[in-house]
């Protein structure tokens, strides 16, 4: 599947800075009409000015991606201004770090609401429109290298990104016959301002088990200042779209950690030549279920799951 970028409309959450703004620049230069959505209205206006100065056709919306009604209004506004959206970038995210056992419900609700809920709302809002329009396209959701492993300090953040990984993989399967590709970005360090995402935390989720002060923000800024440039990362995303490749992980330093993580899973599996009778029974049962499921789904929805 080959995709032409020129003339398509791209909708990018977190599009006013960091990885999202890098995507806006790279795909805008490829001829996409770019809609950037961000919770910070002042950042949207600044980003729009920079994009338009390059000759990129751009539109901006101030959007809380956890607000489903606002998402629907934003979609209507963008499509009225720029035409049907056929490229989605779920890039917005927030983070907070600390011992997992100190977390509150508000910590979970805020991080999951943005990191997972924002991706769900993006796809629920736009995917039915994309299918109906029949223009094909591509969806790119941003997870993190932390979608493959977790530790206490980043536990909630990583859990939300595990979920983004899973729903994005499932959406790739769901759309594979509809001309819509799906990719997942799993970056390590990016040059961004995510250290300041605490400033966007709603008052309703104010009760936190974590103490974030100027020292921590300064330390995070130092780490992120050494991260990959957003436009460089967006270039890797562009290539993955052209190849219709699922994973985008352009960080060679991650290889050893991922090999170790997946080797632990492989080591937990018994040898392939053991429990042959059990394997056969389970395989037969699964094949029967898949056949029955296809029949039921064809009856119910006019199509079948695979």
MIKETOR-74847 format. One line per field, with one value per residue: residue number from 1; residue in one letter; x, y negated, z negated of N, C-alpha, C, CB in turn. Coordinates in steps of 0.2 Angstrom, whole numbers, plus 5000, padded with zeros to 4 digits. Glycine has a CB too. Example, Ala and Ser with C-alpha at 12.3 -4.5 7.8 and 13.67 -1.06 7.14 Angstrom:
2
i <- [1	2];
aa <- [A	S];
nx <- [5066	5064];
ny <- [5028	5011];
nz <- [4961	4965];
cax <- [5062	5068];
cay <- [5022	5005];
caz <- [4961	4964];
cx <- [5066	5064];
cy <- [5016	5000];
cz <- [4961	4961];
cbx <- [5057	5070];
cby <- [5022	5003];
cbz <- [4955	4971];
END
This chain:
306
i <- [1	2	3	4	5	6	7	8	9	10	11	12	13	14	15	16	17	18	19	20	21	22	23	24	25	26	27	28	29	30	31	32	33	34	35	36	37	38	39	40	41	42	43	44	45	46	47	48	49	50	51	52	53	54	55	56	57	58	59	60	61	62	63	64	65	66	67	68	69	70	71	72	73	74	75	76	77	78	79	80	81	82	83	84	85	86	87	88	89	90	91	92	93	94	95	96	97	98	99	100	101	102	103	104	105	106	107	108	109	110	111	112	113	114	115	116	117	118	119	120	121	122	123	124	125	126	127	128	129	130	131	132	133	134	135	136	137	138	139	140	141	142	143	144	145	146	147	148	149	150	151	152	153	154	155	156	157	158	159	160	161	162	163	164	165	166	167	168	169	170	171	172	173	174	175	176	177	178	179	180	181	182	183	184	185	186	187	188	189	190	191	192	193	194	195	196	197	198	199	200	201	202	203	204	205	206	207	208	209	210	211	212	213	214	215	216	217	218	219	220	221	222	223	224	225	226	227	228	229	230	231	232	233	234	235	236	237	238	239	240	241	242	243	244	245	246	247	248	249	250	251	252	253	254	255	256	257	258	259	260	261	262	263	264	265	266	267	268	269	270	271	272	273	274	275	276	277	278	279	280	281	282	283	284	285	286	287	288	289	290	291	292	293	294	295	296	297	298	299	300	301	302	303	304	305	306];
aa <- [X	X	X	X	X	X	X	X	X	X	X	X	X	X	X	X	X	X	X	X	X	X	X	X	X	X	X	X	X	X	X	X	X	X	X	X	X	X	X	X	X	X	X	X	X	X	X	X	X	X	X	X	X	X	X	X	X	X	X	X	X	X	X	X	X	X	X	X	X	X	X	X	X	X	X	X	X	X	X	X	X	X	X	X	X	X	X	X	X	X	X	X	X	X	X	X	X	X	X	X	X	X	X	X	X	X	X	X	X	X	X	X	X	X	X	X	X	X	X	X	X	X	X	X	X	X	X	X	X	X	X	X	X	X	X	X	X	X	X	X	X	X	X	X	X	X	X	X	X	X	X	X	X	X	X	X	X	X	X	X	X	X	X	X	X	X	X	X	X	X	X	X	X	X	X	X	X	X	X	X	X	X	X	X	X	X	X	X	X	X	X	X	X	X	X	X	X	X	X	X	X	X	X	X	X	X	X	X	X	X	X	X	X	X	X	X	X	X	X	X	X	X	X	X	X	X	X	X	X	X	X	X	X	X	X	X	X	X	X	X	X	X	X	X	X	X	X	X	X	X	X	X	X	X	X	X	X	X	X	X	X	X	X	X	X	X	X	X	X	X	X	X	X	X	X	X	X	X	X	X	X	X	X	X	X	X	X	X	X	X	X	X	X	X	X	X	X	X	X	X	X	X	X	X	X	X];
nx <- [5004	5004	5005	5000	5005	5003	4990	4982	4973	4979	4977	4983	4986	4992	5000	5006	5019	5035	5035	5023	5023	5034	5029	5019	5027	5035	5026	5018	5027	5027	5016	5004	4989	4987	4981	4982	4980	4979	4980	4984	4981	4988	5000	4996	4993	5005	5012	5005	5008	5021	5021	5013	5021	5031	5023	5014	4998	4988	4978	4971	4966	4961	4961	4955	4959	4952	4939	4925	4914	4919	4930	4922	4917	4928	4933	4923	4925	4938	4937	4928	4936	4948	4945	4941	4948	4962	4973	4979	4986	4990	4997	4998	5003	5005	5015	5020	5031	5036	5036	5026	5018	5014	5005	4989	4971	4968	4980	4981	4969	4971	4983	4979	4968	4972	4983	4979	4965	4964	4969	4960	4948	4952	4953	4940	4932	4937	4939	4927	4923	4934	4933	4920	4923	4931	4944	4956	4972	4981	4985	4994	5000	5007	5016	5028	5045	5043	5031	5034	5040	5041	5044	5044	5044	5039	5027	5013	5013	5019	5010	4999	5004	5007	4994	4990	4999	4993	4979	4982	4988	4978	4969	4976	4974	4960	4958	4965	4960	4954	4961	4968	4982	4991	5001	5014	5022	5036	5045	5061	5070	5064	5066	5057	5044	5037	5040	5034	5021	5013	5008	4996	4987	4971	4961	4952	4958	4968	4972	4986	4999	5011	5026	5030	5043	5053	5066	5064	5058	5068	5078	5072	5071	5084	5087	5078	5083	5093	5087	5080	5078	5062	5058	5067	5063	5050	5053	5057	5044	5037	5044	5040	5027	5026	5031	5022	5023	5022	5029	5038	5054	5066	5079	5094	5100	5090	5089	5096	5089	5076	5078	5082	5070	5060	5067	5065	5052	5051	5059	5050	5042	5037	5046	5043	5040	5033	5019	5010	4998	4989	4992	4986	4973	4969	4972	4963	4951	4952	4952	4939	4932	4936	4931	4917	4915	4918	4907	4896	4900	4899	4885	4880	4887	4890	4903	4918	4928	4946];
ny <- [5006	4990	4973	4956	4941	4927	4915	4922	4921	4919	4923	4918	4922	4914	4905	4893	4892	4901	4918	4918	4906	4907	4917	4910	4900	4909	4916	4906	4900	4910	4908	4910	4904	4896	4899	4894	4899	4894	4892	4880	4865	4853	4858	4865	4854	4849	4859	4861	4849	4851	4862	4857	4847	4855	4858	4868	4875	4872	4876	4872	4879	4877	4889	4900	4916	4926	4923	4928	4923	4910	4915	4920	4908	4901	4910	4908	4894	4893	4902	4894	4883	4888	4899	4917	4927	4938	4943	4947	4942	4947	4940	4932	4932	4935	4935	4941	4945	4957	4966	4981	4986	4975	4968	4960	4962	4951	4948	4960	4958	4946	4948	4959	4955	4945	4950	4963	4962	4951	4955	4965	4957	4950	4959	4965	4954	4951	4962	4969	4959	4959	4972	4971	4961	4966	4964	4969	4969	4965	4970	4964	4968	4962	4970	4976	4981	4986	4994	5007	5012	5009	5000	4996	4982	4976	4982	4979	4971	4980	4991	4985	4983	4996	4999	4991	4996	5009	5006	4999	5009	5018	5010	5008	5021	5021	5012	5016	5021	5010	5000	4991	4988	4992	4986	4987	4977	4979	4970	4967	4955	4939	4922	4912	4903	4911	4912	4901	4905	4906	4894	4894	4901	4905	4897	4905	4917	4915	4921	4929	4942	4938	4928	4914	4904	4889	4894	4907	4904	4897	4906	4916	4908	4907	4920	4922	4912	4918	4926	4934	4924	4917	4916	4925	4937	4937	4939	4952	4957	4954	4962	4975	4975	4974	4987	4994	4999	5006	5004	4990	4987	4979	4980	4985	4988	4995	5008	5018	5019	5022	5034	5041	5040	5047	5059	5064	5067	5077	5087	5091	5100	5117	5130	5132	5145	5151	5157	5161	5166	5158	5146	5148	5150	5137	5129	5134	5131	5117	5114	5118	5109	5097	5099	5099	5087	5078	5082	5077	5063	5059	5061	5052	5039	5038	5041	5050	5054	5056];
nz <- [5000	5005	5000	5004	4999	5002	5002	4993	4977	4961	4944	4929	4913	4898	4906	4905	4900	4897	4902	4909	4915	4923	4932	4938	4945	4954	4961	4966	4975	4984	4991	4985	4978	4963	4947	4931	4914	4897	4880	4875	4879	4882	4886	4898	4907	4908	4914	4926	4933	4936	4944	4955	4959	4966	4977	4976	4976	4963	4948	4932	4916	4900	4888	4877	4875	4868	4868	4876	4883	4886	4894	4905	4910	4914	4924	4934	4936	4941	4953	4960	4963	4969	4976	4978	4965	4967	4961	4946	4930	4915	4903	4892	4874	4857	4842	4826	4812	4800	4784	4786	4777	4770	4777	4782	4785	4793	4799	4808	4815	4822	4830	4837	4843	4852	4860	4864	4865	4874	4886	4889	4890	4901	4911	4911	4914	4927	4935	4940	4949	4958	4964	4970	4979	4988	4993	4989	4980	4965	4948	4934	4919	4904	4893	4881	4878	4866	4867	4868	4856	4839	4824	4806	4804	4816	4817	4819	4831	4840	4840	4846	4859	4863	4865	4875	4885	4887	4891	4903	4911	4912	4919	4931	4936	4938	4948	4959	4971	4977	4983	4974	4966	4950	4938	4924	4914	4904	4895	4887	4879	4882	4888	4880	4872	4862	4848	4842	4842	4831	4828	4835	4829	4824	4811	4805	4804	4794	4783	4778	4776	4778	4777	4786	4790	4793	4795	4800	4812	4818	4819	4828	4839	4843	4846	4857	4866	4872	4881	4896	4910	4914	4927	4934	4928	4934	4947	4947	4944	4956	4965	4961	4963	4977	4979	4974	4961	4945	4932	4925	4920	4919	4911	4908	4896	4889	4892	4884	4872	4876	4882	4871	4863	4871	4872	4859	4859	4869	4864	4854	4860	4863	4872	4890	4893	4883	4873	4883	4886	4878	4885	4897	4894	4889	4900	4910	4903	4904	4918	4921	4914	4920	4933	4930	4925	4936	4944	4935	4934	4948	4950	4940	4943	4956	4959	4955	4941	4941];
cax <- [5000	5008	5001	5003	5004	5000	4983	4978	4972	4982	4975	4988	4985	4999	5003	5009	5026	5038	5034	5018	5025	5039	5025	5016	5032	5037	5020	5016	5031	5026	5010	4998	4985	4989	4977	4985	4976	4983	4976	4987	4979	4994	5005	4993	4994	5013	5014	5002	5012	5028	5019	5011	5027	5034	5019	5010	4991	4987	4972	4973	4961	4962	4957	4956	4957	4948	4932	4923	4910	4924	4933	4918	4916	4935	4933	4918	4928	4944	4935	4925	4941	4953	4943	4941	4954	4963	4979	4978	4992	4989	5004	4998	5004	5007	5018	5022	5035	5036	5035	5020	5013	5012	5000	4982	4967	4968	4986	4979	4964	4973	4987	4976	4963	4975	4987	4975	4958	4965	4970	4953	4944	4954	4951	4932	4930	4939	4940	4921	4923	4939	4930	4915	4925	4935	4950	4962	4975	4986	4985	5000	4999	5013	5017	5034	5048	5040	5026	5037	5043	5039	5047	5039	5044	5036	5022	5006	5014	5021	5004	4995	5007	5005	4987	4990	5002	4988	4973	4984	4989	4971	4966	4979	4971	4954	4958	4970	4957	4951	4966	4970	4987	4991	5008	5015	5029	5038	5051	5064	5070	5063	5067	5050	5042	5033	5042	5029	5014	5010	5004	4990	4983	4965	4960	4948	4963	4973	4975	4992	5003	5018	5028	5034	5045	5057	5072	5063	5057	5074	5081	5069	5072	5091	5087	5075	5087	5097	5083	5080	5075	5056	5058	5070	5058	5044	5055	5056	5037	5036	5046	5036	5020	5028	5033	5016	5027	5019	5033	5043	5058	5073	5083	5098	5101	5085	5090	5098	5084	5071	5080	5082	5063	5057	5070	5062	5045	5052	5062	5045	5038	5040	5049	5038	5039	5030	5012	5008	4990	4986	4993	4982	4966	4969	4972	4956	4946	4953	4950	4932	4929	4937	4926	4910	4915	4917	4900	4892	4901	4896	4878	4879	4890	4891	4910	4920	4935	4951];
cay <- [5000	4984	4967	4950	4936	4921	4914	4925	4917	4922	4920	4920	4920	4912	4903	4886	4893	4907	4923	4917	4900	4910	4920	4905	4898	4913	4918	4900	4899	4915	4906	4911	4898	4898	4897	4895	4898	4894	4889	4873	4860	4849	4862	4866	4848	4848	4865	4859	4843	4854	4866	4853	4844	4859	4859	4874	4873	4875	4874	4874	4879	4878	4895	4905	4922	4930	4920	4931	4918	4905	4918	4920	4901	4900	4913	4904	4887	4895	4904	4888	4879	4891	4905	4923	4930	4945	4945	4946	4943	4947	4938	4929	4936	4932	4940	4939	4950	4957	4973	4983	4987	4968	4965	4959	4963	4945	4949	4964	4955	4940	4950	4964	4951	4941	4955	4968	4959	4946	4960	4968	4952	4948	4965	4965	4948	4950	4968	4970	4954	4961	4977	4968	4956	4971	4961	4973	4965	4968	4968	4965	4966	4962	4974	4975	4987	4989	4998	5014	5014	5004	5000	4992	4974	4974	4987	4977	4969	4986	4994	4981	4984	5003	4999	4988	5001	5014	5004	4997	5015	5020	5005	5010	5027	5019	5008	5019	5022	5004	4995	4987	4991	4990	4987	4986	4974	4980	4967	4966	4948	4934	4915	4909	4900	4915	4911	4896	4907	4906	4888	4894	4906	4902	4896	4911	4923	4912	4925	4933	4944	4937	4921	4912	4897	4886	4898	4912	4902	4895	4913	4919	4904	4908	4926	4921	4907	4922	4931	4934	4919	4919	4917	4931	4943	4937	4941	4959	4959	4953	4968	4980	4974	4976	4994	4997	5003	5005	5001	4985	4987	4977	4979	4991	4990	4999	5015	5023	5019	5025	5041	5044	5041	5052	5066	5067	5070	5083	5092	5094	5104	5123	5132	5133	5152	5154	5156	5161	5167	5151	5141	5150	5148	5130	5127	5136	5127	5110	5114	5119	5102	5092	5100	5097	5080	5075	5082	5073	5056	5058	5060	5046	5033	5038	5042	5054	5052	5061];
caz <- [5000	5006	4999	5006	4993	5004	5002	4987	4971	4956	4938	4924	4906	4895	4912	4905	4898	4897	4907	4913	4920	4928	4937	4942	4950	4959	4966	4970	4980	4989	4995	4981	4974	4956	4941	4924	4908	4891	4874	4874	4884	4884	4890	4905	4911	4910	4919	4933	4936	4938	4950	4960	4962	4971	4983	4974	4974	4956	4944	4925	4912	4893	4887	4871	4879	4864	4869	4882	4886	4889	4900	4911	4913	4917	4930	4938	4938	4945	4959	4964	4965	4973	4980	4974	4962	4968	4958	4939	4926	4908	4901	4885	4869	4851	4837	4819	4810	4793	4782	4788	4771	4768	4782	4780	4790	4797	4804	4813	4820	4826	4835	4842	4847	4858	4864	4867	4867	4880	4892	4890	4893	4908	4916	4911	4918	4934	4939	4944	4955	4963	4967	4974	4985	4993	4995	4986	4975	4960	4941	4931	4912	4900	4886	4878	4876	4860	4869	4868	4850	4834	4817	4801	4805	4822	4818	4822	4838	4844	4841	4851	4865	4865	4867	4882	4889	4888	4895	4909	4914	4914	4925	4937	4939	4940	4954	4964	4978	4978	4986	4969	4962	4943	4935	4917	4912	4897	4894	4880	4877	4888	4886	4879	4865	4858	4841	4840	4843	4825	4828	4839	4825	4821	4804	4803	4803	4791	4777	4781	4772	4780	4776	4792	4789	4799	4796	4804	4819	4821	4821	4834	4845	4845	4850	4864	4870	4876	4885	4903	4913	4916	4935	4935	4927	4938	4953	4947	4945	4963	4969	4958	4966	4984	4979	4970	4956	4938	4927	4927	4914	4922	4906	4908	4889	4886	4894	4879	4867	4879	4883	4864	4861	4875	4871	4853	4861	4873	4859	4850	4864	4864	4879	4894	4894	4877	4872	4890	4885	4876	4890	4903	4892	4889	4907	4913	4900	4906	4925	4921	4911	4925	4938	4928	4924	4942	4946	4931	4936	4954	4949	4936	4945	4963	4960	4950	4938	4943];
cx <- [5004	5003	5004	5001	5001	4993	4979	4978	4975	4980	4980	4987	4992	5003	5006	5016	5028	5036	5029	5019	5030	5035	5022	5021	5033	5032	5017	5020	5030	5019	5003	4995	4985	4984	4980	4981	4980	4979	4978	4986	4984	4999	5002	4994	5001	5015	5011	5006	5018	5026	5017	5017	5031	5029	5015	5003	4990	4981	4974	4966	4963	4958	4959	4954	4954	4941	4930	4919	4914	4928	4929	4917	4922	4935	4929	4922	4934	4942	4931	4930	4946	4951	4943	4948	4956	4970	4978	4985	4990	4995	5004	4999	5006	5011	5019	5025	5035	5035	5027	5015	5011	5006	4993	4978	4967	4975	4984	4974	4966	4978	4984	4971	4966	4979	4983	4968	4959	4966	4963	4948	4946	4952	4943	4929	4931	4938	4933	4921	4928	4936	4925	4917	4929	4941	4957	4965	4979	4984	4991	4999	5006	5013	5023	5038	5046	5033	5028	5039	5041	5043	5042	5039	5040	5030	5016	5007	5015	5014	4999	4998	5007	4999	4987	4993	4996	4982	4976	4985	4983	4968	4969	4976	4964	4953	4962	4967	4953	4955	4969	4976	4987	4998	5009	5022	5031	5045	5055	5064	5069	5064	5060	5050	5037	5034	5037	5022	5010	5006	4998	4985	4977	4964	4956	4952	4969	4976	4980	4996	5010	5020	5032	5036	5050	5063	5070	5062	5063	5078	5079	5070	5079	5091	5084	5078	5091	5094	5083	5076	5068	5055	5061	5066	5052	5046	5055	5049	5035	5038	5042	5030	5021	5029	5027	5019	5023	5023	5038	5047	5065	5078	5088	5099	5096	5085	5091	5093	5078	5072	5080	5074	5060	5060	5067	5055	5046	5055	5056	5041	5041	5042	5043	5036	5036	5023	5009	5000	4987	4986	4987	4974	4965	4968	4965	4951	4946	4950	4942	4929	4930	4932	4919	4910	4915	4910	4895	4893	4898	4889	4876	4881	4891	4899	4912	4927	4939	4955];
cy <- [4994	4978	4961	4945	4930	4921	4917	4920	4921	4919	4923	4917	4919	4908	4896	4886	4900	4912	4921	4911	4903	4913	4915	4902	4902	4915	4912	4899	4904	4913	4907	4904	4901	4895	4899	4894	4898	4890	4882	4869	4856	4852	4864	4860	4847	4853	4863	4854	4846	4858	4862	4849	4848	4861	4865	4872	4877	4872	4876	4874	4880	4883	4899	4912	4927	4929	4923	4926	4913	4908	4918	4913	4899	4903	4910	4898	4889	4897	4899	4884	4882	4897	4912	4926	4937	4947	4942	4947	4942	4946	4935	4934	4932	4937	4937	4946	4951	4965	4975	4984	4981	4965	4965	4961	4957	4946	4954	4961	4950	4943	4955	4960	4947	4946	4960	4966	4954	4950	4963	4963	4950	4953	4965	4960	4949	4956	4970	4965	4956	4967	4975	4964	4961	4968	4964	4968	4968	4965	4969	4963	4967	4965	4971	4981	4990	4993	5006	5016	5008	5005	4996	4985	4972	4979	4985	4975	4975	4990	4991	4982	4991	5003	4996	4992	5006	5012	5002	5004	5018	5016	5007	5016	5026	5016	5010	5019	5015	4998	4990	4990	4988	4991	4985	4983	4976	4977	4968	4958	4944	4927	4912	4906	4904	4914	4906	4898	4906	4899	4888	4899	4902	4902	4902	4917	4920	4916	4930	4936	4942	4929	4919	4905	4895	4890	4903	4910	4900	4901	4916	4914	4905	4915	4925	4916	4911	4927	4930	4928	4921	4920	4923	4937	4943	4940	4949	4961	4959	4960	4974	4980	4976	4984	4998	5002	5001	5001	4995	4984	4985	4975	4985	4993	4994	5006	5020	5024	5023	5033	5045	5045	5046	5059	5069	5070	5077	5089	5095	5099	5111	5125	5133	5140	5155	5153	5156	5162	5161	5146	5142	5148	5141	5127	5128	5132	5119	5109	5114	5112	5097	5093	5098	5090	5076	5076	5078	5065	5055	5057	5053	5039	5033	5040	5047	5052	5058	5064];
cz <- [5000	5004	5001	5001	4996	5005	4997	4981	4965	4949	4933	4917	4903	4901	4911	4902	4898	4903	4912	4918	4925	4934	4941	4947	4956	4964	4969	4976	4986	4993	4991	4979	4967	4951	4935	4919	4902	4886	4873	4880	4887	4888	4897	4909	4913	4915	4926	4936	4939	4944	4956	4963	4967	4977	4982	4973	4968	4953	4937	4921	4905	4891	4881	4874	4875	4865	4876	4886	4890	4895	4906	4914	4917	4924	4936	4941	4943	4952	4963	4966	4970	4977	4975	4971	4964	4965	4950	4935	4919	4904	4894	4880	4863	4846	4830	4816	4802	4791	4783	4782	4768	4772	4779	4786	4795	4802	4809	4818	4824	4832	4840	4846	4853	4862	4867	4870	4873	4886	4894	4893	4900	4913	4916	4915	4925	4938	4943	4950	4960	4967	4972	4980	4990	4996	4993	4981	4971	4953	4938	4923	4908	4893	4883	4878	4870	4861	4869	4861	4845	4827	4812	4803	4811	4823	4821	4830	4842	4845	4846	4858	4867	4868	4874	4887	4892	4893	4902	4914	4916	4919	4931	4940	4941	4946	4960	4971	4980	4981	4981	4965	4955	4941	4928	4917	4905	4896	4887	4879	4883	4885	4886	4873	4861	4850	4838	4840	4837	4824	4831	4835	4822	4814	4801	4801	4799	4785	4780	4775	4773	4779	4782	4790	4794	4800	4800	4811	4822	4823	4827	4840	4847	4849	4857	4868	4874	4881	4892	4905	4915	4924	4937	4934	4932	4945	4953	4947	4952	4967	4967	4962	4974	4984	4976	4965	4949	4933	4929	4920	4917	4916	4905	4901	4886	4887	4888	4874	4870	4880	4876	4862	4865	4874	4864	4855	4865	4869	4855	4854	4865	4871	4883	4895	4888	4877	4879	4890	4883	4881	4895	4900	4892	4896	4911	4910	4903	4913	4925	4919	4917	4931	4936	4927	4931	4945	4942	4933	4943	4954	4945	4940	4952	4965	4955	4947	4941	4937];
cbx <- [4995	5011	5000	5000	5010	5004	4980	4982	4965	4990	4968	4995	4981	5003	4998	5005	5026	5035	5033	5012	5028	5043	5020	5013	5038	5040	5015	5016	5039	5025	5010	4999	4978	4996	4970	4992	4970	4990	4977	4994	4973	4997	5007	4985	4991	5017	5012	4994	5014	5031	5013	5005	5032	5035	5023	5013	4987	4993	4966	4978	4956	4961	4957	4952	4964	4950	4932	4919	4905	4929	4935	4911	4915	4940	4930	4912	4930	4948	4930	4920	4945	4958	4947	4938	4954	4964	4985	4973	4998	4985	5007	4991	5009	5001	5025	5016	5041	5032	5036	5020	5017	5018	5000	4980	4959	4969	4992	4976	4958	4978	4993	4972	4960	4980	4993	4973	4955	4971	4975	4950	4944	4962	4954	4930	4933	4945	4941	4915	4925	4945	4927	4910	4930	4930	4951	4967	4970	4993	4979	5006	4994	5016	5017	5033	5056	5038	5022	5042	5050	5032	5054	5042	5051	5040	5021	5003	5020	5026	5000	4994	5014	5006	4982	4995	5008	4985	4970	4991	4993	4966	4967	4987	4970	4950	4960	4973	4952	4947	4962	4964	4994	4986	5013	5014	5029	5039	5050	5072	5077	5055	5072	5045	5039	5034	5049	5030	5014	5015	5009	4991	4988	4959	4956	4942	4965	4971	4969	4996	5003	5019	5032	5030	5049	5059	5074	5057	5052	5078	5081	5061	5072	5095	5082	5068	5090	5102	5076	5077	5079	5051	5061	5077	5055	5042	5063	5059	5033	5039	5054	5035	5017	5034	5039	5011	5034	5016	5037	5040	5058	5072	5080	5104	5103	5078	5095	5104	5082	5069	5087	5085	5060	5057	5077	5061	5041	5057	5067	5041	5037	5035	5053	5040	5045	5034	5010	5011	4989	4989	5000	4982	4965	4974	4978	4955	4946	4960	4953	4929	4933	4944	4926	4909	4922	4922	4898	4894	4908	4898	4875	4882	4896	4889	4914	4921	4934	4955];
cby <- [5000	4983	4967	4948	4934	4919	4917	4931	4915	4923	4922	4917	4925	4918	4902	4882	4890	4911	4930	4915	4895	4915	4925	4899	4896	4920	4922	4894	4900	4922	4909	4915	4897	4897	4899	4891	4904	4890	4894	4874	4856	4845	4869	4868	4842	4849	4871	4857	4838	4858	4871	4848	4842	4866	4860	4878	4876	4874	4877	4870	4885	4871	4899	4903	4925	4930	4913	4937	4915	4902	4925	4923	4896	4902	4920	4902	4884	4900	4910	4884	4876	4893	4906	4929	4929	4946	4942	4950	4938	4953	4933	4925	4942	4929	4941	4937	4950	4953	4974	4990	4991	4964	4969	4952	4964	4939	4952	4971	4952	4935	4954	4969	4945	4936	4958	4974	4955	4942	4965	4971	4946	4948	4971	4965	4942	4947	4974	4969	4947	4963	4983	4964	4951	4972	4953	4974	4960	4968	4971	4961	4971	4954	4982	4972	4985	4984	4996	5015	5015	5005	4997	4993	4972	4974	4989	4972	4965	4990	4995	4974	4981	5007	4996	4981	5005	5017	4998	4993	5020	5020	4998	5012	5033	5015	5001	5025	5027	5001	4992	4985	4989	4994	4983	4992	4966	4988	4960	4969	4947	4935	4911	4915	4893	4922	4908	4890	4914	4906	4883	4897	4909	4905	4890	4913	4926	4905	4928	4929	4952	4938	4920	4912	4897	4879	4901	4916	4896	4891	4918	4919	4896	4909	4931	4918	4902	4926	4930	4940	4915	4914	4911	4932	4942	4930	4939	4962	4954	4947	4969	4980	4967	4972	4996	5001	5001	5011	5006	4978	4993	4971	4977	4990	4984	4996	5016	5021	5012	5022	5042	5040	5034	5051	5065	5061	5065	5082	5089	5088	5102	5129	5137	5131	5156	5150	5150	5166	5173	5149	5141	5157	5151	5127	5130	5144	5127	5108	5120	5124	5100	5092	5107	5101	5077	5079	5090	5073	5055	5064	5066	5046	5032	5032	5036	5061	5052	5058];
cbz <- [4994	5013	4991	5013	4990	5011	5009	4985	4970	4956	4936	4927	4901	4892	4917	4900	4891	4891	4904	4909	4915	4925	4934	4937	4946	4956	4962	4965	4978	4986	5001	4975	4977	4954	4941	4923	4908	4892	4868	4872	4883	4878	4886	4904	4907	4904	4917	4931	4931	4933	4948	4958	4956	4967	4989	4968	4980	4952	4947	4922	4913	4889	4893	4865	4881	4857	4869	4880	4882	4884	4898	4909	4907	4913	4929	4935	4932	4942	4959	4959	4959	4968	4986	4978	4954	4976	4961	4935	4929	4906	4906	4884	4870	4846	4840	4814	4813	4789	4775	4792	4766	4767	4789	4778	4788	4793	4799	4810	4815	4822	4831	4838	4842	4855	4860	4863	4862	4879	4891	4883	4888	4908	4914	4904	4915	4935	4935	4940	4952	4960	4962	4970	4982	4998	4993	4992	4972	4962	4938	4934	4908	4899	4887	4871	4876	4855	4875	4873	4850	4832	4817	4794	4806	4828	4811	4818	4838	4841	4834	4849	4865	4858	4863	4882	4886	4882	4892	4909	4910	4908	4923	4936	4933	4934	4952	4962	4977	4972	4991	4964	4965	4939	4939	4913	4913	4896	4895	4881	4874	4890	4891	4880	4866	4860	4840	4844	4846	4819	4832	4846	4819	4824	4802	4808	4809	4788	4773	4786	4772	4787	4769	4799	4782	4797	4789	4801	4818	4816	4815	4833	4843	4838	4846	4863	4866	4871	4882	4906	4918	4914	4938	4931	4920	4939	4954	4940	4941	4966	4967	4951	4966	4986	4976	4975	4955	4935	4923	4929	4911	4926	4899	4911	4885	4888	4899	4875	4865	4886	4885	4859	4863	4882	4870	4848	4866	4879	4855	4847	4871	4861	4879	4901	4896	4871	4868	4894	4880	4870	4893	4904	4885	4885	4911	4912	4893	4906	4929	4916	4905	4928	4940	4921	4920	4947	4945	4924	4936	4959	4945	4930	4941	4966	4961	4953	4931	4948];
END
